[in-house]
Structures are given as structure tokens and as C-alpha cells.
Amino acid sequence: MEHQELRALVAPALRADLKMHERYVYTVEEPLPFPITAFGGSADTSVSEAWLRGWERHTAGEFRWQMFPGDHFYLHEPGMRTELLRALVRRVGTVQGPAGSKVQDSSH
């Protein structure tokens, strides 16, 4: 907040995020028709494993969750970006598409 130029860049996005947060009202709807995978940090004190697993109710498809070593910012720990990308590639390679068609990882 001490740097006026940086503050000018960040403030509009932050205001928009806060406005959206203030106005958001959760509405119960049908689960999504595709799989969901949730990732989190095992030492995160603001997003628990139970909270991540709560995403399961929002899918009619398969649900998976995976915890990585670290806190809420585990992605900034050495090697974690690579680990997350590996997990994403593994997950995308096993996702069932519409009508049960398997989505294949074409990078191999």
C-alpha cells in the first residue's frame, strides 16, 4: 500500500473482488455434469481438507481431492508448481467426457 503506482494498478481489481463478494448469494442448483478435482495445502489454516471435500456435492461426476505439502500458498513452495502440473496432467488424462468417452492425454 506504500507504493502509489502499484496501488493504482491493484485497487480496481481488489474493489471488484470485494463488490462481488459482498453481493454473492449462494443458490442451490443441480450438480455440474462433469468431474471436479480440488487441490489444497495440508498446512492451510484457512481452507481445510473438509472444506475442499465439500466440493463433491457440486458434481454429478467423479470427485477427487489432493493435498500438497504447505500452507495456503503451497504453490509458491519450491517444486510445487511442477507437482501441481503433474497432478493436473494425470487428472486430465483420466477424465471421462460426455457420454462416457474417455479424454486421453495426447502429449504422450
MDAnalysis code that builds the backbone (N, CA, C; Angstrom):
import MDAnalysis as mda
import numpy as np

u = mda.Universe.empty(324, n_residues=108, atom_resindex=np.repeat(np.arange(108), 3), trajectory=True)
u.add_TopologyAttr("name", ["N", "CA", "C"] * 108)
u.add_TopologyAttr("resid", np.arange(1, 109))
u.add_TopologyAttr("resname", ["MET", "GLU", "HIS", "GLN", "GLU", "LEU", "ARG", "ALA", "LEU", "VAL", "ALA", "PRO", "ALA", "LEU", "ARG", "ALA", "ASP", "LEU", "LYS", "MET", "HIS", "GLU", "ARG", "TYR", "VAL", "TYR", "THR", "VAL", "GLU", "GLU", "PRO", "LEU", "PRO", "PHE", "PRO", "ILE", "THR", "ALA", "PHE", "GLY", "GLY", "SER", "ALA", "ASP", "THR", "SER", "VAL", "SER", "GLU", "ALA", "TRP", "LEU", "ARG", "GLY", "TRP", "GLU", "ARG", "HIS", "THR", "ALA", "GLY", "GLU", "PHE", "ARG", "TRP", "GLN", "MET", "PHE", "PRO", "GLY", "ASP", "HIS", "PHE", "TYR", "LEU", "HIS", "GLU", "PRO", "GLY", "MET", "ARG", "THR", "GLU", "LEU", "LEU", "ARG", "ALA", "LEU", "VAL", "ARG", "ARG", "VAL", "GLY", "THR", "VAL", "GLN", "GLY", "PRO", "ALA", "GLY", "SER", "LYS", "VAL", "GLN", "ASP", "SER", "SER", "HIS"])
u.atoms.positions = np.array([
    [0.809, -1.195, 0.000],
    [0.000, 0.000, 0.000],
    [0.855, 1.263, 0.000],
    [2.136, 1.124, 0.290],
    [3.029, 2.293, 0.314],
    [3.368, 2.795, -1.087],
    [3.243, 1.944, -2.101],
    [3.633, 2.305, -3.456],
    [2.397, 2.737, -4.248],
    [2.306, 4.031, -4.500],
    [1.132, 4.613, -5.143],
    [0.853, 4.008, -6.518],
    [1.879, 3.779, -7.334],
    [1.685, 3.229, -8.681],
    [1.147, 1.802, -8.616],
    [1.707, 1.001, -7.741],
    [1.238, -0.378, -7.588],
    [-0.186, -0.398, -7.046],
    [-0.457, 0.459, -6.089],
    [-1.801, 0.560, -5.522],
    [-2.816, 0.925, -6.608],
    [-2.457, 1.837, -7.492],
    [-3.349, 2.247, -8.581],
    [-3.638, 1.090, -9.533],
    [-2.666, 0.196, -9.710],
    [-2.873, -0.973, -10.569],
    [-3.758, -2.031, -9.909],
    [-3.567, -2.237, -8.631],
    [-4.233, -3.323, -7.917],
    [-5.623, -2.931, -7.398],
    [-5.814, -1.683, -7.044],
    [-7.052, -1.248, -6.392],
    [-8.325, -1.555, -7.183],
    [-8.386, -1.306, -8.493],
    [-9.634, -1.599, -9.213],
    [-10.029, -3.081, -9.160],
    [-9.071, -3.965, -9.321],
    [-9.369, -5.399, -9.267],
    [-9.801, -5.803, -7.861],
    [-9.136, -5.267, -6.859],
    [-9.487, -5.573, -5.477],
    [-10.894, -5.070, -5.151],
    [-11.224, -3.853, -5.596],
    [-12.573, -3.317, -5.380],
    [-13.622, -4.205, -6.040],
    [-13.356, -4.636, -7.274],
    [-14.294, -5.505, -7.992],
    [-14.478, -6.834, -7.258],
    [-13.393, -7.413, -6.757],
    [-13.478, -8.667, -5.998],
    [-14.318, -8.483, -4.732],
    [-14.089, -7.399, -4.018],
    [-14.838, -7.152, -2.787],
    [-16.314, -6.910, -3.075],
    [-16.613, -6.179, -4.137],
    [-18.002, -5.925, -4.517],
    [-18.706, -7.245, -4.856],
    [-18.024, -8.104, -5.618],
    [-18.592, -9.397, -5.978],
    [-18.833, -10.232, -4.719],
    [-17.879, -10.226, -3.816],
    [-18.013, -10.985, -2.572],
    [-19.203, -10.487, -1.749],
    [-19.382, -9.186, -1.674],
    [-20.489, -8.611, -0.905],
    [-21.845, -8.967, -1.493],
    [-21.941, -9.060, -2.802],
    [-23.219, -9.283, -3.475],
    [-23.548, -10.742, -3.738],
    [-22.574, -11.627, -3.582],
    [-22.785, -13.035, -3.913],
    [-23.769, -13.677, -2.954],
    [-24.722, -14.397, -3.522],
    [-25.681, -15.172, -2.743],
    [-25.683, -16.581, -3.310],
    [-25.354, -17.554, -2.479],
    [-25.320, -18.947, -2.925],
    [-26.730, -19.435, -3.210],
    [-26.904, -20.105, -4.332],
    [-28.175, -20.693, -4.714],
    [-27.957, -22.176, -4.957],
    [-28.760, -22.998, -4.334],
    [-28.652, -24.440, -4.532],
    [-29.108, -24.767, -5.953],
    [-28.278, -25.463, -6.681],
    [-28.600, -25.870, -8.043],
    [-28.196, -27.322, -8.231],
    [-28.574, -27.877, -9.372],
    [-28.190, -29.247, -9.708],
    [-26.675, -29.337, -9.785],
    [-26.107, -30.478, -9.399],
    [-24.656, -30.654, -9.521],
    [-24.213, -30.529, -10.980],
    [-22.992, -30.104, -11.170],
    [-22.420, -29.961, -12.507],
    [-22.238, -31.334, -13.148],
    [-22.373, -31.439, -14.468],
    [-22.303, -32.744, -15.133],
    [-20.886, -33.181, -15.507],
    [-19.889, -32.639, -14.848],
    [-18.517, -33.018, -15.152],
    [-17.746, -33.212, -13.856],
    [-16.610, -33.922, -13.927],
    [-15.820, -34.187, -12.717],
    [-15.189, -32.918, -12.158],
    [-14.929, -32.956, -10.862],
    [-14.241, -31.861, -10.181],
    [-13.071, -32.448, -9.399],
    [-11.939, -31.772, -9.469],
    [-10.788, -32.103, -8.643],
    [-10.414, -30.858, -7.855],
    [-10.241, -31.003, -6.555],
    [-9.881, -29.887, -5.684],
    [-8.479, -30.129, -5.133],
    [-7.672, -29.078, -5.106],
    [-6.307, -29.150, -4.595],
    [-6.157, -28.179, -3.433],
    [-5.333, -28.564, -2.459],
    [-5.096, -27.685, -1.326],
    [-3.774, -27.966, -0.656],
    [-3.438, -27.102, 0.296],
    [-2.214, -27.253, 1.079],
    [-2.521, -27.914, 2.413],
    [-1.754, -28.895, 2.784],
    [-2.022, -29.675, 4.005],
    [-1.887, -28.845, 5.285],
    [-1.141, -27.751, 5.238],
    [-0.967, -26.904, 6.427],
    [-1.764, -25.600, 6.321],
    [-2.708, -25.550, 5.395],
    [-3.525, -24.348, 5.200],
    [-4.499, -24.215, 6.364],
    [-4.459, -23.100, 7.047],
    [-5.360, -22.886, 8.185],
    [-6.651, -22.179, 7.777],
    [-6.736, -21.720, 6.512],
    [-7.952, -21.034, 6.079],
    [-8.838, -21.892, 5.175],
    [-8.270, -22.898, 4.526],
    [-9.043, -23.819, 3.675],
    [-8.695, -25.233, 4.117],
    [-9.608, -25.850, 4.820],
    [-9.341, -27.185, 5.372],
    [-9.594, -28.281, 4.344],
    [-9.108, -29.458, 4.656],
    [-9.358, -30.631, 3.828],
    [-10.864, -30.871, 3.722],
    [-11.573, -30.727, 4.830],
    [-13.029, -30.929, 4.831],
    [-13.715, -29.919, 3.910],
    [-13.244, -28.675, 3.896],
    [-13.815, -27.660, 3.021],
    [-13.608, -28.035, 1.558],
    [-12.394, -28.492, 1.222],
    [-12.121, -28.930, -0.154],
    [-13.025, -30.088, -0.542],
    [-13.181, -31.034, 0.358],
    [-14.009, -32.202, 0.059],
    [-15.477, -31.828, -0.103],
    [-15.871, -30.656, 0.412],
    [-17.235, -30.176, 0.246],
    [-17.609, -29.909, -1.209],
    [-16.610, -29.741, -2.064],
    [-16.880, -29.536, -3.487],
    [-17.531, -30.755, -4.126],
    [-17.439, -31.908, -3.486],
    [-18.008, -33.131, -4.064],
    [-19.496, -32.995, -4.339],
    [-20.205, -32.254, -3.513],
    [-21.654, -32.119, -3.695],
    [-22.015, -31.309, -4.938],
    [-21.020, -30.670, -5.553],
    [-21.281, -29.839, -6.721],
    [-21.037, -30.549, -8.047],
    [-20.823, -31.861, -8.011],
    [-20.630, -32.598, -9.262],
    [-21.456, -33.879, -9.271],
    [-22.005, -34.174, -10.440],
    [-22.665, -35.464, -10.651],
    [-21.634, -36.456, -11.177],
    [-20.446, -35.961, -11.496],
    [-19.356, -36.800, -11.989],
    [-18.440, -37.221, -10.854],
    [-17.290, -37.686, -11.238],
    [-16.307, -38.141, -10.260],
    [-15.708, -36.946, -9.523],
    [-15.428, -37.146, -8.249],
    [-14.775, -36.112, -7.453],
    [-13.486, -36.667, -6.886],
    [-12.437, -35.870, -6.973],
    [-11.152, -36.205, -6.356],
    [-10.608, -34.967, -5.676],
    [-9.796, -35.187, -4.664],
    [-9.116, -34.086, -3.991],
    [-7.707, -34.528, -3.673],
    [-6.810, -33.567, -3.613],
    [-5.409, -33.877, -3.328],
    [-4.819, -32.743, -2.522],
    [-4.102, -33.118, -1.476],
    [-3.423, -32.140, -0.633],
    [-1.929, -32.165, -0.956],
    [-1.332, -30.981, -0.981],
    [0.096, -30.837, -1.199],
    [0.733, -30.296, 0.071],
    [2.009, -30.583, 0.295],
    [2.683, -30.025, 1.464],
    [2.704, -28.497, 1.379],
    [2.397, -27.851, 2.468],
    [2.457, -26.396, 2.503],
    [1.161, -25.766, 2.981],
    [1.176, -24.445, 3.059],
    [0.018, -23.703, 3.555],
    [-0.852, -23.228, 2.387],
    [-1.571, -22.141, 2.582],
    [-2.470, -21.630, 1.554],
    [-1.720, -21.267, 0.269],
    [-0.464, -20.931, 0.408],
    [0.352, -20.550, -0.750],
    [1.338, -21.655, -1.109],
    [0.909, -22.907, -0.954],
    [1.779, -24.055, -1.237],
    [2.354, -23.994, -2.646],
    [1.634, -23.384, -3.559],
    [2.075, -23.311, -4.943],
    [3.394, -22.553, -5.087],
    [3.705, -21.697, -4.125],
    [4.949, -20.921, -4.180],
    [6.134, -21.646, -3.543],
    [5.886, -22.805, -2.957],
    [6.974, -23.600, -2.383],
    [7.803, -24.214, -3.511],
    [9.102, -24.409, -3.292],
    [9.957, -24.990, -4.332],
    [9.410, -26.336, -4.830],
    [9.289, -26.447, -6.135],
    [8.858, -27.694, -6.755],
    [7.357, -27.928, -6.798],
    [6.576, -27.110, -6.111],
    [5.137, -27.361, -6.037],
    [4.404, -27.069, -7.342],
    [4.861, -26.112, -8.106],
    [4.208, -25.853, -9.397],
    [4.336, -27.075, -10.292],
    [5.507, -27.662, -10.295],
    [5.732, -28.866, -11.094],
    [4.835, -29.995, -10.602],
    [4.739, -30.169, -9.284],
    [3.898, -31.228, -8.727],
    [2.426, -31.011, -9.066],
    [1.970, -29.768, -8.983],
    [0.580, -29.471, -9.320],
    [0.322, -29.730, -10.799],
    [1.233, -29.312, -11.656],
    [1.063, -29.568, -13.089],
    [1.039, -31.055, -13.389],
    [1.888, -31.824, -12.724],
    [1.869, -33.288, -12.908],
    [0.525, -33.865, -12.491],
    [0.002, -33.397, -11.371],
    [-1.300, -33.877, -10.894],
    [-2.403, -33.512, -11.885],
    [-2.344, -32.314, -12.430],
    [-3.344, -31.894, -13.418],
    [-3.275, -32.747, -14.685],
    [-2.071, -33.009, -15.175],
    [-1.912, -33.842, -16.366],
    [-2.441, -35.246, -16.107],
    [-2.121, -35.812, -14.942],
    [-2.645, -37.145, -14.602],
    [-4.164, -37.124, -14.573],
    [-4.719, -36.088, -13.992],
    [-6.166, -35.988, -13.855],
    [-6.851, -35.817, -15.204],
    [-6.334, -34.939, -16.029],
    [-6.929, -34.719, -17.349],
    [-6.841, -35.994, -18.186],
    [-5.799, -36.752, -17.999],
    [-5.633, -37.994, -18.746],
    [-6.618, -39.076, -18.356],
    [-7.350, -38.907, -17.247],
    [-8.300, -39.926, -16.802],
    [-9.739, -39.439, -16.751],
    [-9.988, -38.222, -17.189],
    [-11.339, -37.651, -17.111],
    [-12.256, -38.309, -18.129],
    [-13.449, -38.631, -17.694],
    [-14.476, -39.155, -18.586],
    [-15.234, -37.983, -19.183],
    [-15.285, -37.909, -20.483],
    [-16.023, -36.844, -21.162],
    [-17.500, -37.181, -21.259],
    [-18.262, -36.394, -22.012],
    [-19.687, -36.651, -22.188],
    [-19.927, -38.032, -22.774],
    [-21.009, -38.625, -22.396],
    [-21.415, -39.946, -22.881],
    [-20.357, -41.010, -22.610],
    [-19.559, -40.795, -21.554],
    [-18.590, -41.803, -21.126],
    [-17.341, -41.889, -21.988],
    [-17.159, -40.997, -22.962],
    [-15.968, -41.045, -23.789],
    [-14.775, -40.596, -22.954],
    [-13.713, -41.362, -22.995],
    [-12.546, -41.044, -22.190],
    [-11.686, -39.994, -22.876],
    [-11.321, -38.973, -22.120],
    [-10.439, -37.923, -22.626],
    [-9.011, -38.419, -22.439],
    [-8.251, -38.496, -23.498],
    [-6.890, -39.016, -23.449],
    [-5.878, -37.872, -23.416],
    [-4.775, -38.093, -22.741],
    [-3.669, -37.148, -22.747],
    [-2.887, -37.389, -24.027],
    [-2.964, -36.457, -24.983],
    [-2.314, -36.636, -26.284],
    [-0.852, -36.240, -26.294],
    [-0.309, -35.846, -25.141],
    [1.090, -35.405, -25.117],
    [2.066, -36.566, -25.055],
    [1.583, -37.790, -24.918],
    [2.497, -38.938, -24.820],
    [2.707, -39.589, -26.155],
])
